[in-house]
Amino acid sequence: MLLTFRARAEATPGPVWGGLFREYWPNYRKWWAKSGSAARPTWLEGRDAMRKYMPEIVPLYEELVEVAGGKDDQARFLSYYCPPPYLSGCSQAIWPGGRPVLVRNYDYSPYAFDSVVLRTEWQGRTVMGMTDGLFGLVDGVNDAGLAVSLTFGGRQVVGDGFGVPLILRYILQTCNTADEAAAALARIPTHMSYNVTAVDAKRQYVTVHMAPDRPAIVTHAAVATNHQERVEWASHARFTATVERERFLLQRLTLHVESASRFVSAFLRPPLYSFAFNQGFGTLYTAVYEGRQRRLTLHWPGKTWKLEMRNFQEGNTSVRLPDVA
């Protein structure tokens, strides 16, 4: 399978974002309503939840809804409030060297993936990251040098809360430091369990274990895979090798500090790199965020793509994924 990644920039919501949304909307609409549209919250419930927990970005949300078309189902989707359950793999870690470098593998289905790096200046804050649903982000960095990424937390509990990609968008729109990110992650409800790692320009970092049914746990762990303090979903843990990946990364952190390039190269090989593409958990990309440089470098075996926030170059690049029919 040939997967094309796109890099796009638009300072304020307009024809670029609107065009992408119209392209992706038919598939997202089917996904959003797959358990019946009545099962999803109303647009008013979603907006009110945003006003309670993320009031700073409500004007941005309302602007995006209008650009998207202003319809009820679009407003409900873009609120990210109580979305359908979804699972991913993923590994992420902070390089133990002297500068802030966040490295992550995103393991997910290539058929349910935006494959868009978007640079925006929404509400006066520059953000660059990999989109989900075109409003949310699965990883990204802002102009303060704060970088964030997520992994699935390995639990089956679903509750009332936001899809974590919108929470990451909120963090990058409103926070400057890892401590600020931790405070926001601890108070915003999530609909499923996720681990979010944030590292700022001073190399202060946190990993927050979020869950819909218990308080968030703020840690200073430099590694996150697909469980939280302990494995709670054994079959998922075995399938994704979450414990093995965590041990592998922790071992690398305890050894002598290796170069950033060698640290990144480990993400391009098993056990961190996953070939389970036909099962929806293959590694779609490795992202390296260098917060001080406001830089994202995407890696695949034998290929890289560098994107600079300050000198962002739009374009496309294609990657052939193995073992995908």
C-alpha positions as CSV (number, residue, x, y, z in Angstrom):
1,M,0.0,0.0,0.0
2,L,1.2,3.5,-0.9
3,L,0.4,6.0,1.8
4,T,0.8,9.7,0.9
5,F,1.6,12.2,3.7
6,R,0.7,15.8,3.1
7,A,2.1,19.0,4.7
8,R,-0.2,21.9,4.6
9,A,-0.2,25.4,6.1
10,E,-3.0,27.9,6.7
11,A,-2.8,30.7,9.2
12,T,-6.6,31.0,10.0
13,P,-9.4,28.5,9.2
14,G,-10.2,28.9,5.5
15,P,-10.2,27.1,2.1
16,V,-7.2,24.9,2.8
17,W,-8.7,23.4,6.0
18,G,-12.2,23.5,4.6
19,G,-11.1,21.6,1.5
20,L,-9.4,18.9,3.6
21,F,-12.5,18.6,5.8
22,R,-14.8,18.1,2.9
23,E,-12.5,15.4,1.5
24,Y,-12.4,13.5,4.8
25,W,-15.9,14.2,6.0
26,P,-17.8,11.3,4.3
27,N,-15.6,8.7,6.1
28,Y,-15.6,10.5,9.4
29,R,-19.3,10.9,9.3
30,K,-19.8,7.1,8.9
31,W,-17.4,6.5,11.7
32,W,-19.0,9.0,14.0
33,A,-22.5,7.5,13.5
34,K,-21.5,3.8,13.3
35,S,-23.2,3.0,16.6
36,G,-26.2,5.2,15.7
37,S,-26.2,9.0,15.6
38,A,-28.6,9.0,18.6
39,A,-25.8,7.5,20.7
40,R,-23.6,10.5,20.2
41,P,-24.1,13.7,22.2
42,T,-25.9,16.7,20.7
43,W,-23.9,19.6,19.4
44,L,-25.2,21.6,22.4
45,E,-23.9,19.1,24.8
46,G,-20.5,19.0,23.1
47,R,-20.3,22.8,23.0
48,D,-21.3,23.1,26.6
49,A,-18.7,20.6,27.6
50,M,-16.0,22.5,25.7
51,R,-17.2,25.7,27.4
52,K,-16.7,24.1,30.8
53,Y,-13.3,22.4,30.2
54,M,-11.7,24.2,27.3
55,P,-13.3,27.6,27.0
56,E,-10.3,29.3,25.4
57,I,-10.8,27.3,22.1
58,V,-14.6,27.5,21.9
59,P,-14.4,30.5,19.4
60,L,-12.0,28.4,17.3
61,Y,-14.4,25.5,17.4
62,E,-17.3,27.6,16.3
63,E,-15.2,29.1,13.5
64,L,-14.2,25.6,12.3
65,V,-17.8,24.4,12.4
66,E,-18.8,27.3,10.0
67,V,-15.9,26.5,7.7
68,A,-16.9,22.9,7.7
69,G,-20.4,23.7,6.6
70,G,-22.2,24.6,9.8
71,K,-24.4,21.4,10.0
72,D,-25.5,19.6,13.1
73,D,-23.5,16.4,12.5
74,Q,-20.3,18.4,11.7
75,A,-20.7,20.4,14.9
76,R,-21.1,17.2,16.9
77,F,-18.1,15.6,15.3
78,L,-15.8,18.6,15.8
79,S,-16.6,18.8,19.5
80,Y,-14.9,15.4,19.9
81,Y,-17.2,14.8,22.9
82,C,-17.9,11.2,23.6
83,P,-16.7,9.8,20.3
84,P,-16.9,6.1,19.3
85,P,-14.2,4.0,21.0
86,Y,-10.9,3.5,19.0
87,L,-7.6,1.8,19.8
88,S,-4.0,2.3,18.7
89,G,-0.6,1.0,19.5
90,C,2.3,3.6,19.8
91,S,5.5,4.0,21.7
92,Q,7.0,7.3,22.9
93,A,10.1,8.4,24.8
94,I,12.2,11.4,25.7
95,W,15.8,11.2,24.5
96,P,18.1,11.2,27.5
97,G,20.5,13.7,26.0
98,G,20.8,17.4,26.9
99,R,18.2,18.9,24.7
100,P,14.4,18.3,24.5
101,V,13.7,15.6,21.9
102,L,10.4,13.6,21.9
103,V,10.4,10.5,19.7
104,R,7.3,8.5,19.0
105,N,6.0,5.7,16.8
106,Y,2.3,6.0,15.7
107,D,0.8,2.5,15.3
108,Y,-2.6,2.6,13.7
109,S,-4.7,1.6,10.7
110,P,-3.6,3.3,7.4
111,Y,-7.3,3.3,6.4
112,A,-8.3,5.5,9.4
113,F,-5.6,8.1,9.4
114,D,-5.5,11.7,8.1
115,S,-1.8,11.5,7.1
116,V,-1.7,15.4,7.2
117,V,0.8,17.6,8.9
118,L,-0.9,20.9,9.5
119,R,0.8,24.2,10.4
120,T,-1.7,26.8,11.8
121,E,-1.7,30.1,13.5
122,W,-5.1,29.8,15.0
123,Q,-5.9,32.3,17.8
124,G,-2.4,33.7,17.4
125,R,-0.6,30.5,18.4
126,T,1.5,28.7,15.9
127,V,1.1,24.9,16.0
128,M,2.5,22.2,13.8
129,G,1.4,18.5,14.1
130,M,-0.1,15.4,12.7
131,T,-3.9,15.8,12.6
132,D,-6.7,13.5,13.6
133,G,-10.2,14.6,12.4
134,L,-8.4,17.7,11.1
135,F,-9.1,19.6,14.3
136,G,-7.4,17.3,16.8
137,L,-3.8,16.1,16.9
138,V,-2.0,12.9,17.7
139,D,1.3,14.7,18.2
140,G,2.6,18.2,17.7
141,V,4.7,21.2,18.8
142,N,3.9,24.8,19.3
143,D,5.8,28.1,19.1
144,A,6.7,28.0,22.7
145,G,8.7,24.8,22.0
146,L,6.2,22.5,23.8
147,A,5.8,19.1,22.2
148,V,3.2,16.5,23.0
149,S,2.2,13.0,21.8
150,L,-0.2,10.2,22.9
151,T,-0.4,6.5,23.3
152,F,-3.4,4.3,24.0
153,G,-3.6,3.4,27.7
154,G,-4.6,-0.2,27.3
155,R,-7.9,-0.2,29.1
156,Q,-11.4,-1.0,27.8
157,V,-13.4,1.4,29.9
158,V,-15.3,4.1,28.0
159,G,-16.9,7.1,29.7
160,D,-18.0,10.7,29.2
161,G,-15.2,12.8,28.0
162,F,-13.3,14.2,25.0
163,G,-11.4,12.3,22.3
164,V,-7.8,12.8,23.3
165,P,-6.7,14.4,19.9
166,L,-8.8,17.5,20.8
167,I,-7.2,17.6,24.2
168,L,-3.7,17.6,22.6
169,R,-4.9,20.5,20.3
170,Y,-6.0,22.3,23.4
171,I,-2.7,21.8,25.1
172,L,-0.8,23.2,22.2
173,Q,-3.1,26.1,21.7
174,T,-3.0,27.2,25.4
175,C,0.1,25.9,27.2
176,N,3.7,26.9,27.2
177,T,5.3,24.4,29.6
178,A,5.1,20.8,30.6
179,D,3.7,21.8,34.0
180,E,0.9,23.8,32.4
181,A,0.2,20.8,30.2
182,A,0.1,18.5,33.2
183,A,-2.4,20.7,35.0
184,A,-4.7,20.8,31.9
185,L,-4.5,17.0,31.3
186,A,-5.3,16.3,35.0
187,R,-8.6,18.3,34.8
188,I,-10.0,17.6,31.3
189,P,-12.1,14.4,31.1
190,T,-11.2,11.8,28.4
191,H,-13.5,9.2,27.0
192,M,-10.9,6.5,27.1
193,S,-7.5,5.8,28.7
194,Y,-4.5,7.5,27.2
195,N,-0.9,8.3,28.1
196,V,0.1,11.8,27.1
197,T,3.8,12.9,27.2
198,A,4.7,16.6,27.1
199,V,8.2,18.1,27.0
200,D,8.9,21.8,26.9
201,A,11.8,23.9,25.6
202,K,13.6,23.7,29.0
203,R,13.4,19.9,28.8
204,Q,11.0,19.6,31.6
205,Y,8.7,16.7,30.9
206,V,5.7,14.8,32.2
207,T,3.7,11.7,31.2
208,V,0.1,11.8,32.3
209,H,-2.0,8.6,32.6
210,M,-5.6,9.8,31.7
211,A,-8.7,7.6,32.3
212,P,-12.5,8.2,32.2
213,D,-13.2,6.4,35.5
214,R,-10.4,7.6,37.8
215,P,-8.2,10.6,38.4
216,A,-5.3,11.3,36.1
217,I,-1.9,10.3,37.3
218,V,0.9,12.8,36.6
219,T,4.3,11.1,36.4
220,H,7.8,12.1,35.3
221,A,8.2,8.9,33.3
222,A,10.2,9.4,30.1
223,V,8.6,6.4,28.4
224,A,5.0,5.4,27.5
225,T,3.7,2.5,25.6
226,N,0.2,0.9,25.8
227,H,-0.5,0.4,29.5
228,Q,-0.5,2.6,32.5
229,E,0.8,1.6,36.0
230,R,0.1,-2.0,35.3
231,V,-1.4,-4.2,32.5
232,E,-5.2,-4.3,32.7
233,W,-6.1,-5.7,29.3
234,A,-3.9,-8.8,28.9
235,S,-4.9,-9.8,25.4
236,H,-4.2,-6.3,24.0
237,A,-0.9,-6.2,25.9
238,R,0.2,-9.5,24.4
239,F,-0.8,-8.5,20.9
240,T,0.9,-5.1,21.0
241,A,3.9,-6.2,23.1
242,T,3.5,-3.2,25.3
243,V,5.5,-4.5,28.2
244,E,8.3,-5.7,26.0
245,R,8.5,-2.3,24.2
246,E,8.5,-0.4,27.6
247,R,11.3,-2.6,28.9
248,F,13.3,-2.1,25.7
249,L,13.0,1.7,26.0
250,L,13.7,1.8,29.7
251,Q,16.8,-0.3,29.2
252,R,18.1,2.2,26.6
253,L,17.5,5.0,29.0
254,T,19.6,3.3,31.7
255,L,22.6,2.7,29.4
256,H,25.1,5.4,28.5
257,V,23.6,8.3,26.6
258,E,23.6,7.5,22.9
259,S,23.3,10.0,20.1
260,A,19.9,11.2,19.2
261,S,20.2,9.6,15.7
262,R,21.0,6.1,17.3
263,F,18.1,6.5,19.7
264,V,15.7,7.3,16.8
265,S,17.0,4.4,14.8
266,A,15.8,2.0,17.5
267,F,12.3,3.1,16.7
268,L,12.6,1.9,13.2
269,R,13.2,-1.7,14.2
270,P,11.3,-4.3,16.3
271,P,10.3,-4.5,19.0
272,L,9.3,-0.8,18.7
273,Y,8.5,-0.8,15.0
274,S,5.4,-2.9,14.3
275,F,4.7,-4.8,11.1
276,A,1.1,-5.6,12.1
277,F,-0.4,-3.4,9.3
278,N,-3.1,-5.9,8.3
279,Q,-4.3,-5.9,11.9
280,G,-4.5,-2.1,12.0
281,F,-1.5,-1.7,14.3
282,G,1.5,-1.2,12.0
283,T,3.9,1.7,12.5
284,L,2.7,4.4,10.1
285,Y,5.6,6.8,11.0
286,T,8.2,7.7,13.5
287,A,8.1,11.4,14.6
288,V,11.0,13.3,16.2
289,Y,10.0,16.6,17.8
290,E,12.8,19.0,18.6
291,G,11.1,21.7,20.6
292,R,13.8,24.3,20.7
293,Q,14.2,24.2,17.0
294,R,10.4,24.0,16.5
295,R,11.2,21.1,14.2
296,L,9.4,17.8,13.2
297,T,11.2,15.1,11.3
298,L,9.2,12.1,10.1
299,H,11.1,8.8,9.7
300,W,10.5,5.6,7.9
301,P,12.9,2.8,7.2
302,G,15.2,4.4,4.6
303,K,13.4,7.7,4.4
304,T,13.0,11.0,6.3
305,W,11.0,14.2,5.9
306,K,12.0,17.3,7.8
307,L,9.4,20.1,8.5
308,E,10.4,23.4,10.1
309,M,7.8,25.6,11.8
310,R,9.6,28.8,10.9
311,N,10.3,27.8,7.3
312,F,7.4,25.4,6.7
313,Q,7.4,23.9,3.2
314,E,4.2,22.5,1.9
315,G,4.4,19.3,-0.1
316,N,3.7,15.6,-0.2
317,T,5.7,12.4,0.3
318,S,4.7,8.8,-0.2
319,V,5.7,5.7,1.7
320,R,5.1,2.1,0.7
321,L,3.9,0.1,3.7
322,P,4.8,-3.5,3.9
323,D,2.3,-6.4,4.3
324,V,-0.7,-4.3,3.4
325,A,-2.9,-5.7,0.6
